[in-house]
Amino acid sequence: MPRLAQVATARQAQLADGRRLGFAEYGDPEGKPVFLFHDLWGNHSLRHPDDSILMRLGVRLIGVDRPGFGMSTRKPGRGLMDVVDDVMLLSKALKLERFALLGYSAGGPYALACAWRFPQIARRCAVVSCLPPLDHVQGFRALHPFYGRLFQLASGNEAFFRLLMRGFFWVDAQRSSDQYIRELGSSLSRADQEALSNLDLFRRRLEMWGEIRRAGSDFLVDEIVALTRSWGFRLQSVSVPVDVWWGESDRFCSPVVSKRMAGMIPKAVAHGDPQAGHLILFSHWEAILQALIAD
């Protein structure tokens, strides 16, 4: 069983293979536990800026860093199920008998994998703006053109892709914050621009992006490559109730994919909003959690 250690305001679990697993807890320490799987540009701190929502709902939110992200040690060659194993070990260290799962964007496949593998422990799952399976060309086409091409390159020659990403990170490091903000704004839908008008949320997203830029590209390549492989299970075999959330104005992941996924999961509940975008996690934060912890 992992040994817990205090590190700043977050924590780490020492795993049997010598790696460290970073995580942080927010909200009500006696509340209903919810594991949160962050997006491609996130880490354990991903959440709505207003933590009073967690307290009011009685939610114990546990954000977990995947290998290489945040405070977690990198694990080259890892896949979805390696992350599931890490989370299950952490749940035992925290003495959790049951819990809910919440996956945002690239974190969605991990939440679904955990729900599929441990249906007797996972009470419910929610995926928000979820990345689709990317082991076929249709999955790439469902993404924003930049990300579709990025993942498609990763599915081919991994060594070449790794070199390409190192070059991309070097070029990106030359950009100023103002350049990044301008480019980000031009790629967002109006709904997502409005969501980022919350300065606390905007600042937190910039901080997470800055942390990834400083960490280098290798762990991010591990993540992207893992997501282009087969998930190892079929959506039809997920027996846990799953809330599928999407915004119709999502420019990064096609709403069509979310609707299709909701139709394939036996106990799925679809939640689409024509006024929301990719950042629906934040605009609908309270509603997402309420549905997730409902008895």
NUDOTI-892762 format. One line per field, with one value per residue (C-alpha): residue number from 0; x, y, z. Coordinates in nm, 3 decimals. Layout:
BEGIN
n: (NUM/...) .
xx: (X/...) .
yy: (Y/...) .
zz: (Z/...) .
***
This chain:
BEGIN
n: (0/1/2/3/4/5/6/7/8/9/10/11/12/13/14/15/16/17/18/19/20/21/22/23/24/25/26/27/28/29/30/31/32/33/34/35/36/37/38/39/40/41/42/43/44/45/46/47/48/49/50/51/52/53/54/55/56/57/58/59/60/61/62/63/64/65/66/67/68/69/70/71/72/73/74/75/76/77/78/79/80/81/82/83/84/85/86/87/88/89/90/91/92/93/94/95/96/97/98/99/100/101/102/103/104/105/106/107/108/109/110/111/112/113/114/115/116/117/118/119/120/121/122/123/124/125/126/127/128/129/130/131/132/133/134/135/136/137/138/139/140/141/142/143/144/145/146/147/148/149/150/151/152/153/154/155/156/157/158/159/160/161/162/163/164/165/166/167/168/169/170/171/172/173/174/175/176/177/178/179/180/181/182/183/184/185/186/187/188/189/190/191/192/193/194/195/196/197/198/199/200/201/202/203/204/205/206/207/208/209/210/211/212/213/214/215/216/217/218/219/220/221/222/223/224/225/226/227/228/229/230/231/232/233/234/235/236/237/238/239/240/241/242/243/244/245/246/247/248/249/250/251/252/253/254/255/256/257/258/259/260/261/262/263/264/265/266/267/268/269/270/271/272/273/274/275/276/277/278/279/280/281/282/283/284/285/286/287/288/289/290/291/292/293/294) .
xx: (0.000/0.136/0.285/0.148/0.376/0.289/0.425/0.330/-0.051/-0.081/0.036/0.225/0.189/0.505/0.427/0.582/0.777/0.947/0.732/0.551/0.183/0.081/-0.268/-0.457/-0.785/-1.036/-1.372/-1.533/-1.289/-1.589/-1.783/-1.852/-1.522/-1.487/-1.170/-1.106/-0.904/-0.761/-0.734/-0.429/-0.307/-0.405/-0.296/-0.431/-0.546/-0.812/-1.146/-1.381/-1.217/-1.496/-1.424/-1.729/-1.934/-1.758/-1.825/-2.190/-2.248/-2.047/-1.790/-1.440/-1.265/-0.942/-0.741/-0.478/-0.171/-0.114/0.247/0.473/0.210/0.233/0.398/0.376/0.680/0.686/0.621/0.738/0.524/0.228/-0.133/-0.481/-0.490/-0.163/-0.333/-0.637/-0.409/-0.246/-0.582/-0.703/-0.389/-0.444/-0.806/-0.688/-0.429/-0.704/-0.929/-1.209/-1.462/-1.657/-1.620/-1.738/-1.531/-1.511/-1.309/-1.262/-1.157/-0.848/-0.923/-1.254/-1.111/-0.935/-1.255/-1.440/-1.159/-1.176/-1.555/-1.531/-1.262/-1.404/-1.785/-1.830/-1.637/-1.723/-2.067/-2.107/-1.901/-1.920/-1.729/-1.724/-1.616/-1.475/-1.202/-1.326/-1.145/-0.849/-0.751/-0.922/-0.931/-1.287/-1.166/-0.904/-1.161/-1.380/-1.116/-1.007/-0.786/-0.468/-0.531/-0.658/-0.332/-0.129/-0.283/-0.268/0.106/0.149/-0.026/0.239/0.612/0.649/1.021/0.961/0.666/0.878/1.140/0.868/0.719/1.057/1.089/0.736/0.806/1.127/0.941/0.656/0.900/0.990/0.634/0.530/0.224/0.049/0.103/-0.032/-0.340/-0.416/-0.382/-0.590/-0.868/-0.889/-0.935/-1.213/-1.586/-1.778/-1.909/-1.555/-1.435/-1.713/-1.613/-1.255/-1.376/-1.359/-1.012/-0.944/-1.020/-0.816/-0.516/-0.530/-0.542/-0.241/-0.052/-0.118/-0.009/0.307/0.389/0.364/0.584/0.852/0.836/0.924/0.747/0.840/0.567/0.311/0.412/0.360/0.008/-0.080/0.054/-0.139/-0.461/-0.413/-0.404/-0.704/-0.870/-0.889/-1.266/-1.588/-1.818/-2.106/-1.941/-1.935/-2.201/-2.170/-2.414/-2.238/-2.332/-2.210/-2.178/-2.098/-2.141/-2.273/-2.021/-1.720/-1.451/-1.202/-1.409/-1.714/-2.047/-2.145/-1.891/-2.032/-2.383/-2.260/-2.076/-2.386/-2.581/-2.331/-2.300/-2.590/-2.662/-2.562/-2.750/-2.692/-2.648/-2.597/-2.613/-2.645/-2.504/-2.188/-1.847/-1.548/-1.526/-1.870/-1.694/-1.668/-1.996/-2.190/-1.963/-2.231/-2.484/-2.219/-2.128/-2.490/-2.573/-2.255/-2.317/-2.694/-2.804) .
yy: (0.000/0.349/0.554/0.908/1.209/1.575/1.809/2.179/2.204/1.886/1.532/1.246/0.870/0.660/0.368/0.022/0.076/0.385/0.642/0.921/0.991/1.353/1.446/1.711/1.720/2.004/2.067/1.876/1.621/1.423/1.457/1.216/1.136/1.225/1.151/1.417/1.334/1.653/1.754/1.755/2.091/2.040/1.890/1.803/2.163/2.155/2.270/2.567/2.864/2.879/2.599/2.694/2.500/2.181/2.254/2.336/2.015/1.799/1.691/1.566/1.633/1.442/1.569/1.322/1.395/1.142/1.021/1.316/1.579/1.802/1.613/1.265/1.076/1.001/0.643/0.595/0.363/0.373/0.336/0.410/0.109/0.206/0.524/0.326/0.102/0.408/0.556/0.231/0.207/0.566/0.493/0.211/0.437/0.692/0.411/0.485/0.208/0.374/0.690/0.877/0.963/1.286/1.315/1.636/1.640/1.414/1.295/1.145/0.818/0.754/0.807/0.568/0.311/0.323/0.286/-0.009/-0.189/-0.140/-0.116/-0.252/0.044/0.332/0.465/0.689/0.852/1.184/1.277/1.638/1.750/1.399/1.303/1.023/0.695/0.785/0.445/0.522/0.816/0.919/1.006/1.247/1.419/1.485/1.713/2.069/2.047/2.128/1.860/1.611/1.641/1.632/1.305/1.154/1.224/1.061/0.747/0.699/0.734/0.799/0.881/1.143/1.284/1.313/1.517/1.729/1.810/1.908/2.156/2.281/2.339/2.527/2.757/2.799/2.903/3.206/3.335/3.600/3.562/3.829/3.627/3.314/3.497/3.645/3.307/3.136/3.392/3.355/2.977/2.985/2.999/3.295/3.071/2.974/3.334/3.427/3.143/3.271/3.620/3.478/3.609/3.348/3.070/3.236/3.283/2.923/2.791/3.005/2.873/2.511/2.579/2.750/2.450/2.216/2.444/2.438/2.059/1.983/1.770/1.407/1.334/1.506/1.284/0.983/1.110/1.181/0.846/0.661/0.828/0.720/0.354/0.130/0.199/-0.174/-0.185/-0.107/0.173/-0.073/-0.269/0.021/-0.081/0.216/0.509/0.778/1.143/1.271/1.651/1.862/2.212/2.255/2.538/2.317/2.385/2.135/1.816/1.770/1.752/1.480/1.250/1.310/1.233/0.915/0.808/0.873/0.647/0.363/0.358/0.153/0.372/0.707/1.030/1.295/1.661/1.888/2.267/2.472/2.779/2.615/2.531/2.315/2.485/2.360/2.197/2.539/2.697/2.388/2.285/2.272/2.086/1.832/1.758/1.747/1.482/1.290/1.256/1.210/0.893) .
zz: (0.000/-0.085/0.198/0.222/0.263/0.313/0.042/0.064/0.041/-0.165/-0.097/-0.255/-0.233/-0.255/-0.486/-0.471/-0.795/-0.649/-0.827/-0.647/-0.712/-0.661/-0.549/-0.356/-0.166/-0.168/-0.009/0.276/0.427/0.553/0.228/-0.055/-0.230/-0.598/-0.796/-1.061/-1.375/-1.525/-1.890/-2.118/-1.990/-1.626/-1.297/-0.951/-0.892/-1.167/-1.024/-1.006/-0.828/-0.568/-0.319/-0.113/-0.368/-0.263/0.103/0.043/-0.154/0.086/-0.174/-0.097/-0.428/-0.491/-0.786/-0.908/-1.121/-1.396/-1.442/-1.525/-1.447/-1.142/-0.857/-1.009/-1.136/-1.505/-1.622/-1.984/-2.194/-1.958/-2.069/-1.937/-1.708/-1.539/-1.422/-1.308/-1.100/-0.941/-0.846/-0.697/-0.482/-0.371/-0.280/-0.054/0.109/0.175/0.308/0.063/0.021/-0.261/-0.464/-0.773/-1.081/-1.279/-1.600/-1.796/-2.163/-2.190/-1.836/-1.950/-2.088/-1.755/-1.557/-1.787/-1.764/-1.385/-1.392/-1.629/-1.432/-1.081/-1.109/-0.757/-0.610/-0.844/-0.750/-1.053/-1.325/-1.509/-1.824/-1.941/-2.291/-2.317/-2.561/-2.793/-2.865/-3.089/-3.225/-3.558/-3.797/-3.705/-3.357/-3.491/-3.711/-3.408/-3.256/-3.326/-3.641/-3.447/-3.186/-3.440/-3.632/-3.312/-3.194/-3.542/-3.560/-3.218/-3.338/-3.608/-3.544/-3.171/-3.190/-3.459/-3.266/-2.953/-3.141/-3.295/-2.956/-2.814/-3.099/-3.043/-2.674/-2.759/-2.998/-2.751/-2.480/-2.692/-2.686/-2.440/-2.217/-2.424/-2.743/-2.578/-2.449/-2.793/-2.965/-2.699/-2.729/-3.107/-3.078/-2.818/-2.876/-2.736/-2.455/-2.353/-2.373/-2.131/-1.896/-1.887/-1.798/-1.444/-1.362/-1.094/-1.340/-1.614/-1.385/-1.267/-1.624/-1.715/-1.412/-1.512/-1.869/-1.742/-1.523/-1.822/-2.033/-1.764/-1.723/-2.085/-2.343/-2.272/-2.016/-2.239/-2.530/-2.300/-2.234/-2.597/-2.717/-2.444/-2.556/-2.919/-2.822/-2.769/-2.434/-2.367/-2.318/-2.503/-2.396/-2.409/-2.127/-1.878/-1.625/-1.388/-1.432/-1.638/-1.682/-2.019/-2.036/-2.340/-2.481/-2.833/-2.890/-2.810/-3.071/-2.931/-2.917/-3.139/-2.951/-3.198/-3.033/-2.685/-2.808/-2.972/-2.657/-2.446/-2.679/-2.638/-2.258/-2.113/-1.809/-1.956/-1.886/-2.153/-2.056/-2.357/-2.341/-2.662/-2.484/-2.343/-2.488/-2.397/-2.056/-1.952/-1.655/-1.492/-1.605/-1.489/-1.201/-0.933/-1.149/-1.253/-0.892/-0.777/-1.036/-0.955/-0.582/-0.597/-0.417) .
***
